[in-house]
Amino acid sequence: MVVDDDVLEKEDMYILDRMKDFISAEDVIKYAAAKQLLILIERAVRMLLLYASNLPHSRSSNGVVTPRLR
């Protein structure tokens, strides 16, 4: 999920945020693997946001424009 761009969807943002919160905890971040995973999560979030910004947008009834994700 973190590395492959094809499996990231809008709902994954919540999961990635939870993973990032856990990994950022003081007891966890001291491990090298946690630091590397944090980098991968942040990259995945950036890619998801970039992907979303390139999608066609929908305008809701209240005028809010949002990208249409899968």
C-alpha positions, 0 to 999 in steps of 0.5 A: 500500500505504501509503495505501489501508487495503484492501490492508494485511494481516497480512503487510504488517507485515514490509514496513512495518517494513523500509521504516521501517528503511530510511527511518530510516537517517541517509543517507535521513531527511534528505530531505523525501520520506523524512520524509513517507513515514515519517509515512505508514508509521507511520499505516498501521501504526497503522491496521492495528493498529486494524483487527486489534483490531476483528476477531473473535479466535481462541483457539489450543490453547495459550490465546493469543488472536489477531485473525483477519486476512484 
